[in-house]
């Protein structure tokens, strides 16, 4: 609250920041539009394939440095750009963001593309996500392809600074099943005397039940939680050090398996064993936490340990010469689609090189040259107005099919100005 007088007193500076941000947002939107066009060309030509790349989305993750979610949005927009020309044009002009456009592409059929684009220019991403999935696009027009619009379920897990983060996104039916299981587990904890149990405690209880139901000893070993110990305490994989009370509790009733170290490094077996010993495999899996191929999201539970220098080429079963790969990329490597070199014990010590000699890293720092002018006679600064904000409910939205003129859809709307007349005759 103390900052409000300062903001009022510096109104000119605030207006300047708004203007600069508006230009930057529009430029970003136009750059995303160019990336959509590049992706469309990539899909049509199928030049994304090979060298271990799974899909156009994976190509964008590796080459453009995008997150999996943003890569899916770009590919979806590329596939639907001809069905949603108004949204594509608005993105190219900088009037909508890629996030706004992606919600339209995910939920709106081609028959309502014009009205959806107009809504997108005036609604936030949150508003669009709230309204469009529940909107009934009737009027006898064809619906969008469900296989095209329905995303697969995703689950992201990460540990940093001693905190574990989990994020799940999927169909509502699956979400309802997961929610019911967690709530039932929380209720059971409450009935058993843990009256302060939370939903988070319920999720941990669901996990305990699943692991407790394992009967096979080999599966118990595979899915056991391993705590790394030293004279100063313990840690789990790369999750950071655990508090002493938690280490004491975890080791009180656990199975201890020592890993011998020399000068701070685990004792390796060299060429004494071709098959990677179980203790070494655990160290490698804990280090890599999944497939090390750039952009691959396969988790640690579904990987194979690979010798960077093949055994037949005098490779050794030492941690720096072992790397985790998923089955897809393990097979692709042995087919010769890409090469691996470097020290796997170093966080950035590996180099993946495609068959054509391309280094599998992001291509460039930006989509434009640093010397390319963003203003001047040859490039008019695009404009990004941004969403109006406020609350938006589904019953407030009336999206007309494309065959209905814009002025017809706004005739009975008194809450905002009608769009300019496009010259079409009125009755």
C-alpha positions in Angstrom: 0.0 0.0 0.0 2.9 2.4 0.7 3.9 2.2 -3.0 0.6 3.7 -4.3 1.5 7.4 -3.7 4.8 6.9 -5.5 3.0 5.3 -8.5 0.5 8.2 -8.7 3.3 10.8 -8.5 5.3 9.1 -11.3 2.4 8.6 -13.7 4.5 9.5 -16.7 7.1 6.8 -15.8 4.3 4.3 -15.4 2.9 5.2 -18.8 6.3 4.8 -20.4 6.8 1.3 -18.8 3.3 0.3 -20.1 4.2 1.5 -23.6 7.5 -0.3 -23.7 6.0 -3.5 -22.3 3.2 -3.3 -24.9 5.8 -3.2 -27.7 7.8 -6.1 -26.2 4.7 -8.2 -25.8 3.7 -7.6 -29.4 7.2 -8.5 -30.6 7.2 -11.7 -28.6 3.8 -12.6 -30.1 5.0 -12.0 -33.6 8.1 -14.1 -33.0 6.0 -16.9 -31.7 3.9 -16.7 -34.8 7.0 -17.0 -36.9 7.9 -20.1 -34.9 4.5 -21.5 -35.6 5.1 -21.1 -39.3 8.5 -22.7 -39.0 6.9 -25.6 -37.1 4.2 -26.0 -39.8 6.9 -26.3 -42.4 8.8 -28.7 -40.2 5.7 -30.9 -39.9 4.8 -30.8 -43.6 8.3 -31.7 -44.7 8.9 -34.2 -41.8 12.4 -32.7 -41.4 12.1 -33.0 -37.6 12.5 -36.8 -37.7 15.7 -38.7 -37.0 18.7 -38.5 -34.7 16.6 -39.6 -31.7 13.9 -36.9 -32.0 10.6 -38.4 -31.1 8.1 -35.8 -32.4 7.8 -32.1 -33.6 7.3 -31.2 -30.0 10.5 -32.9 -29.0 12.3 -31.1 -31.8 11.2 -27.8 -30.3 12.2 -28.8 -26.8 15.7 -29.6 -28.1 16.2 -27.0 -30.8 14.3 -24.0 -29.4 14.8 -24.7 -25.7 11.0 -24.7 -25.1 9.2 -26.4 -22.2 7.1 -29.4 -23.1 3.9 -27.5 -22.5 4.9 -24.6 -24.8 6.2 -27.0 -27.4 2.8 -28.7 -27.5 1.1 -25.3 -27.9 3.3 -24.3 -30.8 2.7 -27.7 -32.6 -1.1 -27.5 -32.0 -1.2 -24.0 -33.5 0.9 -25.1 -36.4 -1.5 -28.0 -37.2 -4.6 -25.8 -36.9 -3.4 -22.6 -38.5 -5.5 -23.0 -41.6 -8.6 -23.9 -39.6 -8.2 -20.9 -37.4 -7.0 -18.1 -39.8 -8.3 -15.2 -37.7 -6.4 -16.4 -34.6 -3.3 -17.1 -36.7 -3.4 -13.6 -38.1 -4.0 -12.0 -34.7 -0.9 -13.8 -33.4 1.2 -12.7 -36.4 0.0 -9.1 -35.8 0.9 -9.3 -32.2 -2.6 -8.8 -30.9 -2.9 -12.1 -29.0 -0.3 -14.1 -27.1 0.6 -17.7 -27.9 -1.1 -18.7 -24.6 -4.3 -17.1 -25.6 -4.1 -18.6 -29.1 -3.3 -22.0 -27.8 -6.5 -22.2 -25.7 -8.6 -21.3 -28.8 -6.8 -23.9 -30.8 -7.4 -26.5 -28.1 -11.1 -26.0 -27.8 -12.7 -24.1 -30.7 -13.9 -25.7 -33.9 -13.2 -24.1 -37.2 -16.8 -23.1 -37.6 -16.5 -20.5 -34.8 -13.0 -19.3 -35.4 -13.9 -15.6 -36.0 -15.9 -15.1 -32.8 -13.3 -17.0 -30.8 -10.5 -14.8 -32.1 -12.4 -11.7 -31.0 -13.0 -13.2 -27.6 -9.3 -14.1 -27.3 -8.2 -10.5 -27.9 -10.2 -9.3 -24.9 -10.0 -12.2 -22.4 -7.1 -13.5 -20.3 -5.8 -17.0 -20.5 -7.5 -17.9 -17.2 -10.8 -16.6 -18.6 -10.5 -18.5 -21.8 -9.6 -21.7 -20.0 -12.6 -21.3 -17.8 -15.1 -20.7 -20.6 -14.1 -22.5 -23.8 -13.8 -26.1 -22.5 -17.4 -25.9 -21.3 -18.9 -24.1 -24.2 -21.3 -26.0 -26.4 -20.6 -25.4 -30.0 -23.9 -26.3 -31.5 -25.8 -24.8 -34.5 -25.4 -28.1 -36.4 -21.7 -27.3 -37.2 -19.1 -30.1 -37.1 -17.1 -30.4 -33.9 -13.3 -30.4 -33.8 -11.4 -33.7 -34.0 -11.3 -35.0 -30.4 -8.0 -36.7 -31.1 -6.5 -33.5 -32.2 -7.7 -31.4 -29.3 -7.3 -33.8 -26.4 -3.9 -33.7 -24.8 -2.3 -36.7 -23.1 -2.0 -36.7 -19.4 1.3 -35.3 -18.0 3.0 -35.6 -14.7 6.0 -33.5 -13.7 8.1 -34.3 -10.6 11.1 -32.3 -9.3 13.1 -32.0 -6.2 15.0 -28.8 -5.3 16.4 -27.3 -2.1 14.9 -30.1 -0.1 11.3 -29.7 -1.5 9.5 -32.1 -3.8 7.1 -30.6 -6.3 4.5 -32.6 -8.3 2.2 -31.4 -11.0 -0.4 -33.4 -12.8 -2.6 -32.4 -15.7 -5.0 -34.7 -17.5 -8.7 -35.4 -18.3 -11.2 -34.4 -15.7 -12.4 -38.0 -15.3 -8.9 -39.2 -14.3 -8.5 -36.1 -12.0 -11.7 -37.0 -10.3 -10.4 -40.6 -9.7 -7.1 -39.3 -8.2 -8.9 -36.7 -6.0 -11.3 -39.4 -4.7 -8.4 -41.7 -3.8 -6.5 -38.9 -2.0 -9.6 -37.8 -0.1 -10.4 -41.4 1.0 -6.8 -41.9 2.3 -7.0 -38.6 4.2 -10.3 -39.7 5.7 -8.8 -43.0 6.8 -5.9 -41.2 8.5 -8.4 -39.1 10.3 -10.4 -42.1 11.5 -7.2 -43.7 12.7 -6.5 -40.8 15.0 -4.5 -38.4 12.8 -7.1 -35.6 13.1 -4.8 -33.0 11.6 -4.3 -35.0 8.4 -4.2 -32.9 5.2 -4.8 -33.8 1.5 -1.0 -33.9 1.1 -0.9 -36.5 3.9 -3.6 -38.4 2.0 -1.4 -38.5 -1.1 1.5 -39.9 0.8 -0.7 -42.5 2.3 -1.8 -43.6 -1.2 1.9 -44.0 -2.1 2.6 -46.0 1.0 -0.3 -48.3 0.2 1.0 -48.9 -3.3 4.5 -49.7 -2.2 3.3 -51.8 0.7 1.3 -54.0 -1.6 4.5 -55.1 -3.5 5.1 -58.8 -2.9 8.0 -59.6 -5.2 11.4 -59.1 -3.6 12.9 -58.0 -6.9 10.3 -55.3 -7.3 10.7 -54.2 -3.7 14.4 -53.6 -4.4 13.7 -51.8 -7.6 11.2 -49.4 -6.0 12.9 -49.0 -2.6 13.8 -45.4 -1.6 17.5 -45.1 -1.1 19.0 -42.5 1.3 22.7 -41.6 0.6 24.6 -41.3 3.9 27.9 -39.8 4.9 29.4 -38.5 8.2 27.5 -35.3 7.9 24.0 -36.7 7.3 22.1 -37.9 4.3 20.3 -37.0 1.1 17.9 -38.5 -1.5 19.3 -38.4 -5.0 19.7 -34.7 -5.9 17.1 -33.5 -3.5 19.5 -31.8 -1.1 20.4 -32.7 2.4 17.7 -34.1 4.7 17.2 -32.8 8.3 18.8 -34.9 10.9 15.5 -36.0 12.5 14.3 -37.2 9.1 17.6 -39.2 8.5 17.3 -40.8 11.9 13.7 -41.8 11.2 14.4 -43.2 7.7 17.5 -45.2 8.9 15.8 -46.5 12.1 14.0 -49.3 10.3 15.7 -49.5 7.0 18.0 -51.7 5.0 21.6 -50.3 4.9 23.8 -51.1 1.9 27.2 -49.4 2.0 28.8 -47.8 -1.1 32.6 -47.6 -0.7 34.2 -44.3 -1.8 37.8 -43.3 -2.5 38.7 -39.6 -2.3 35.0 -38.7 -2.4 34.1 -40.9 -5.5 32.3 -44.2 -5.4 34.6 -47.2 -6.0 34.1 -48.3 -9.6 34.6 -51.7 -11.1 36.3 -50.8 -14.4 36.3 -53.7 -16.7 36.0 -56.3 -13.9 32.3 -56.6 -14.7 30.5 -56.1 -17.9 27.1 -56.1 -16.3 26.7 -52.9 -14.2 26.5 -53.9 -10.5 23.3 -53.0 -8.8 25.0 -50.5 -6.4 26.6 -48.7 -9.3 23.4 -48.7 -11.3 21.6 -47.1 -8.3 24.2 -44.4 -8.2 23.9 -43.7 -11.9 20.1 -43.6 -11.8 20.2 -41.3 -8.8 22.6 -39.0 -10.6 20.7 -38.9 -13.9 17.1 -39.2 -12.6 15.9 -40.1 -16.1 17.0 -40.3 -19.7 19.9 -37.9 -20.4 19.0 -37.4 -24.1 18.3 -33.7 -24.5 14.6 -32.9 -24.0 13.6 -36.4 -23.1 11.1 -36.5 -20.2 11.4 -40.3 -19.4 11.8 -40.7 -15.7 14.3 -42.7 -13.7 12.0 -45.7 -13.3 12.0 -46.5 -17.0 15.6 -46.2 -18.2 18.5 -48.5 -19.1 22.1 -47.9 -18.1 24.3 -47.5 -21.2 28.1 -47.7 -21.6 29.2 -44.4 -23.4 32.2 -46.2 -24.7 30.9 -49.6 -25.7 32.2 -52.6 -23.9 33.6 -54.1 -27.1 35.7 -50.9 -27.5 37.3 -51.3 -24.0 34.6 -49.4 -22.2 34.5 -49.6 -18.4 31.6 -49.9 -15.9 32.6 -46.7 -14.1 30.0 -44.0 -13.3 31.5 -41.4 -15.6 31.2 -43.9 -18.5 27.6 -44.9 -17.8 24.5 -42.9 -18.7 20.8 -43.5 -18.4 18.8 -43.7 -21.6 15.2 -44.6 -22.2 14.6 -47.7 -24.4 13.7 -45.5 -27.4 16.9 -43.5 -27.3 19.0 -46.5 -26.3 17.9 -48.3 -29.5 18.3 -45.1 -31.6 21.9 -44.7 -30.4 22.8 -48.3 -31.3 21.2 -47.8 -34.7 23.7 -45.0 -35.2 21.2 -42.1 -35.1 23.4 -40.1 -32.7 26.6 -40.3 -30.8 27.4 -39.6 -27.1 30.8 -38.4 -25.7 32.0 -36.8 -22.5 32.0 -37.4 -18.7 28.6 -38.4 -17.4 29.5 -37.4 -13.9 29.6 -33.8 -14.9 26.2 -32.0 -15.1 27.0 -30.6 -18.6 29.7 -33.1 -19.5 27.9 -35.0 -22.2 27.7 -34.1 -25.9 25.0 -35.6 -28.1 25.7 -35.3 -31.8 23.3 -36.2 -34.6 24.1 -38.4 -37.6 24.6 -35.3 -39.7 27.1 -33.8 -37.3 24.6 -31.4 -35.6 25.1 -30.8 -32.0 21.8 -31.5 -30.2 21.4 -28.2 -28.3 19.2 -25.1 -28.7 19.9 -23.5 -32.1 20.0 -19.8 -31.3 19.5 -17.3 -28.4 16.7 -15.5 -30.2 14.6 -15.7 -33.3 15.9 -12.4 -34.6 19.4 -11.2 -35.1 20.6 -8.8 -32.4 21.3 -6.2 -35.2 17.8 -6.4 -36.7 15.9 -3.2 -36.2 12.6 -3.5 -34.3 11.5 0.0 -35.2 11.9 2.3 -38.2 10.3 2.6 -41.7 10.8 -1.0 -42.6 9.3 -2.4 -39.4 6.3 -0.8 -37.8 6.1 -1.6 -34.0 3.3 -4.1 -33.5 0.7 -3.4 -30.9 -0.4 -5.6 -28.1 -3.5 -4.4 -26.2 -3.8 -7.3 -23.8 -6.8 -8.8 -22.1 -9.3 -6.6 -20.3 -9.3 -8.8 -17.2 -12.3 -9.0 -14.8 -14.5 -12.0 -14.1 -15.8 -14.0 -17.1 -18.3 -16.8 -16.8 -19.5 -19.2 -19.5 -23.1 -17.8 -19.6 -21.6 -14.3 -20.5 -20.1 -15.6 -23.7 -22.0 -16.0 -27.0 -19.8 -17.1 -29.8 -21.5 -16.8 -33.2 -20.6 -19.2 -36.1 -18.6 -17.7 -38.9 -21.6 -17.4 -41.2 -23.2 -14.9 -38.8 -22.0 -11.3 -39.4 -20.2 -9.7 -36.4 -22.9 -7.0 -36.0 -25.5 -9.7 -35.6 -23.8 -11.2 -32.7 -23.6 -7.9 -30.9 -27.1 -6.5 -31.6 -28.5 -7.4 -28.2 -25.3 -6.8 -26.2 -25.4 -3.6 -24.2 -22.4 -4.2 -21.9 -19.8 -3.0 -24.4 -19.4 -1.3 -27.8 -20.2 -3.1 -30.9 -17.4 -3.7 -33.5 -17.2 -1.5 -36.5 -19.5 -2.2 -39.4 -17.9 -4.4 -42.0 -20.1 -3.0 -44.8 -22.4 -6.0 -44.9 -26.1 -5.2 -45.5 -28.3 -5.3 -42.5 -31.9 -6.4 -42.5 
